[in-house]
Amino acid sequence: MTRVALVIAEKPTAAKRIAESFAPENNVKEIKKNGHTYYEVTFSGSNLKYIILPALGHIFSLKQKTRSWTYPIFDTHWVPIYEAQKTKSAKKIRSLITLFKELSQQVDFFISACDYDIEGSLIAYLILKEAIGEHAVNNAQRAKFSTLTKKDLRNAFANLLPTLNFNLIEAGLTRHEVDWLFGINLTRALTLSIKNSTNNFKILSTGRVQGPTLSFIVEREKEINTFIPTPFWNIKAQVIISKKKYELTYFKKKISSEYEASEIVNTCKGKNLKLREIKEQKRNISRPNPFNLSKLQSEAYRLFGFTPSRTLRIAESLYLSALISYPRTSSEKIPVSIDIRSIVKDLSNQPPYADLASKLLSKKELLPNNGSKDDPAHPAIHPTGTSPEKELRSDERKVYDLIVKNFLATISEDAAIKTYKAIFEYKSHIFYLTGREILNLGWIEFYKPYYKLDVQMLPSLEVGQEIPLHDIAYSESFTSPPPRYNPASLLKVMEKNELGTKATRAGIIDTLYKRGYIRNNRIEITPLASSVIKVLETYCPEILSPELTRQLEQKMNEIENGKNSREKIIMETKNFLTAVLNKIKRNENEIGTALYSALEKYYGLQRDLGKCPNCSDGRLILIKSKKTGKRYVACSNYFKEENRCETILPISQKGTIISTGKTCTYCGYPVVKIMLPGKRPFRSCLNWINCESNKRNRKK
Amino acid sequence: MNLIREIVKSKVVTAIAKSNNNKNSCVICGLPIKKDNFCEHHYSAYIKLKEKYNEWAKAYLNLSFEKYIKKVISIETTGKWIKEVGEYLLKSGGVDEN
C-alpha cells in the first residue's frame, strides 16, 4: 500500500526546488488548485508519495483574546494572519489553510521541509497544529538541509529526522510571544498616555529591541554633539634619493604642542639625516573567514552600499535559486562534511571563476580558514557551485560574486608580505621611510577587486649613508569625532551586544527608519526619537537597557538548547512588563504631554518644506485637505486675512516628501526629495510646473 | 592655571545669569535647566568646554579663553552643542577679560 506524506515547504520557490530534486527518476506532477500550486511526487520502485505544498511564510499570527484597546494585554492565541492584521493576501491565505486541511485528509504522515531555523520550524509547526491538528504535530518528521541543491535535498529526504525540532519551535513560540507582549503593551501604553493626557490619538510604536538600539544611537549622537577636537601637529619631511622624492614620517605621529613642532622643524631644517638601519619583517595576511550573515551584510555595505536588509533579501533570493547555502547563519565555519572540491569543480564551469577555480583544484588540500563563530543549524554562507539558470540581476550578481570570491579566498592560502623600515636620524630626531613588497599574493588574488594592497619599494640605500633633508614642515590637525553609525556598523553593534537575532536585526533598523526615529545613511537621530528616548529614560529606563535585552536574548537562546522553558520566560516577561506599565500609568500625564509635544514638533518639521520665496516670513507647508484628502503645498501666510501670500503649489499625491534644505538655483523655491513606493527617490523644486530647470529637463 | 579656571568660571556664570530671562529654561534651547542656566545637554557641553581649555592652552601657549572658544567653534567637526554654548558665551560676554 502507498504511504503518502504531506511536505510543508516555506515558500513556493522552495517547494518547486524540492519537487524538482526528485525528477527525472520519479514522476513529478504540478497541480494548481484555488490559486495555489503544489506538487505530487510518486517514487518509482517504492510505495511512497509526497504531496509538497508551500506556505507563504508565516500564515498564523498572535492576537489578543479580548477585544479591548487597553493595557496590559497578556492573553494571546494564534490565529490565521488575516484575523490579526490587515493583509492584502487574506483570501489567498484563507484558501491555503483550507487546502492544507483538505490535503491532510489523504496522507499518512507529515514532513516539515521549511528552513531549518526558528522561523522555518515555527511556520510548519503552526500549520500542523492550527490548520490540521495536534495529531499532525506528533506524526511529523523533519527535513534538514542548508542548500536547495538536488544533492542536499535528496540527502535530507533520505535521512529525515524522526520528529520536529521542538526546542527550535519552543524558542520560536517564546520569541514571538515575548516580542508581541512588549510591542503591543508598550505601544498602547505610550499611545494611551498621549490620548488620556491631551485627548489626541497618535500611535507611537515601539518594540523590545528598538529602544535599546536607539539608545546606542542617542549615546553616539551625544558624543558627537559634545565633541571638542584636540589639536595636534604632524611633521612632514621629504628626501630626494636618486632624483625621486620620498615622504618620511616622524617617529612621533602626533605632536601635542605647536611650539614643540616648530622646534623640531627649526632644528632639522637643512640638515643631513643619517641612515641608522633598515628593518625588515615578513608578515602573513590571513585569509578571510567564510561569511556569516552579518559579515556578508557588512562587506556588501562597504563595497556596494547595500543596506543589511537589502543584502539579506538578495541572499535569500540566491538561496532560493540554489546558488548559495542558507544565508541566515551565524557560522563562520564550513564543516568537513561539505565537499569543497566538488563545489570548486562546479565553479570552474562558470566562466568568471574558471581560472581561479582551476588554480585551486591543483592544490592537494582545500581547507577553509574557519572562524570562531558557530551555528548548530547551518554552515557559513558558501556557493553551491550550481550555475545560475537565468541571468542574475545586477545586485544579485554583485552579492553572488562576493560570496564566491570569499569562498575561493578562504580555501586558498595566506598572503605574505615583506615590510621595510629605513630609520634615519638627526640628533634625537628619528624619521622613517617605509616600503612594502608582496611575497605571495595568496588569497588576495582570489578576492580581487574587493581587497587592495599597495606596493611601495624602497630605493637602494646603505646603512651609514647621509641624505640631506629636502623639505620639512609642520601642519596643524585636529582629532575627529566618533563616526556616526551606518546601517552596517549599527548591525555590528547590535550583534556585539546581542540585540535581536541574525534574522531580525536588519528589519529592526528598517523599522527605525520607517517610524521616523532615524534618518540618512550616516545615521542621525530625529528630534522625535530624541524626545521619545528622553521620556523613556526619565520614566522607564529599563526598557532602553541593552543589558536587560541581552539577558532576555540569552534566556531565549537557552530554550533552543533545552536549557530554559517558555513558561518561565513568559512569566518573567509579564512580571517585568507589569512593573514598567504601572510606572507609565502612574506618570501618564507627564509622559503623554511630553510625547505629544515631540510628535507635534516632528510632524510640524515634516510638513515644513522650506522658506516661501514670495513673502518675507512665510514657510511652504505640506497640507492634506480634510475635504478632498488631496495634498498640496501652501505658504503658511496663505490662510491669513491680512498680508496674505497667494503661494499655492501642486505636489505628488503619493510617497514621502522631505525637505532637503536647499533652494532651486533657477527659481529660488525649496528643493524637496520625493520618495515614491518602489521607485528611486528623486529631487524636484516645488515650483516644478513653471521652473526653467524642469522645462529644460523635459525638453531633453 | 587653576586661577584662570576660576576666573573663567565666575565670568561665564555671571554672564549667563545676566542674560537669562526665563529662570527655568535653558538660555540656549529653552529646555528645563539642569545647572548654571543650561539644560542637561548644554550643561554637559559647557563643562567639557571648560575642561578642555587647559589642553588647548598648553598646545598653543598663551591662548586666551576667548580665542580658544573662537577657534573651537570655527572647526567643522566640533559638536553642535559645544558650538551653541561657545557662541552663546561669546555673545553674552562670558569670555571677556580672559
Boltz contact constraints between the chains, C-beta under 6 A:
constraints:
  - contact:
      token1: [A, 224]
      token2: [B, 79]
      max_distance: 6.0
  - contact:
      token1: [A, 225]
      token2: [B, 79]
      max_distance: 6.0
  - contact:
      token1: [A, 225]
      token2: [B, 80]
      max_distance: 6.0
  - contact:
      token1: [A, 225]
      token2: [B, 81]
      max_distance: 6.0
  - contact:
      token1: [A, 226]
      token2: [B, 44]
      max_distance: 6.0
  - contact:
      token1: [A, 226]
      token2: [B, 45]
      max_distance: 6.0
  - contact:
      token1: [A, 226]
      token2: [B, 48]
      max_distance: 6.0
  - contact:
      token1: [A, 226]
      token2: [B, 79]
      max_distance: 6.0
  - contact:
      token1: [A, 226]
      token2: [B, 81]
      max_distance: 6.0
  - contact:
      token1: [A, 226]
      token2: [B, 82]
      max_distance: 6.0
  - contact:
      token1: [A, 227]
      token2: [B, 79]
      max_distance: 6.0
  - contact:
      token1: [A, 228]
      token2: [B, 48]
      max_distance: 6.0
  - contact:
      token1: [A, 228]
      token2: [B, 52]
      max_distance: 6.0
  - contact:
      token1: [A, 228]
      token2: [B, 72]
      max_distance: 6.0
  - contact:
      token1: [A, 228]
      token2: [B, 82]
      max_distance: 6.0
  - contact:
      token1: [A, 229]
      token2: [B, 75]
      max_distance: 6.0
  - contact:
      token1: [A, 229]
      token2: [B, 77]
      max_distance: 6.0
  - contact:
      token1: [A, 231]
      token2: [B, 59]
      max_distance: 6.0
  - contact:
      token1: [A, 257]
      token2: [B, 59]
      max_distance: 6.0
  - contact:
      token1: [A, 258]
      token2: [B, 60]
      max_distance: 6.0
  - contact:
      token1: [A, 259]
      token2: [B, 61]
      max_distance: 6.0
  - contact:
      token1: [A, 478]
      token2: [B, 75]
      max_distance: 6.0
  - contact:
      token1: [A, 480]
      token2: [B, 77]
      max_distance: 6.0
  - contact:
      token1: [A, 481]
      token2: [B, 77]
      max_distance: 6.0
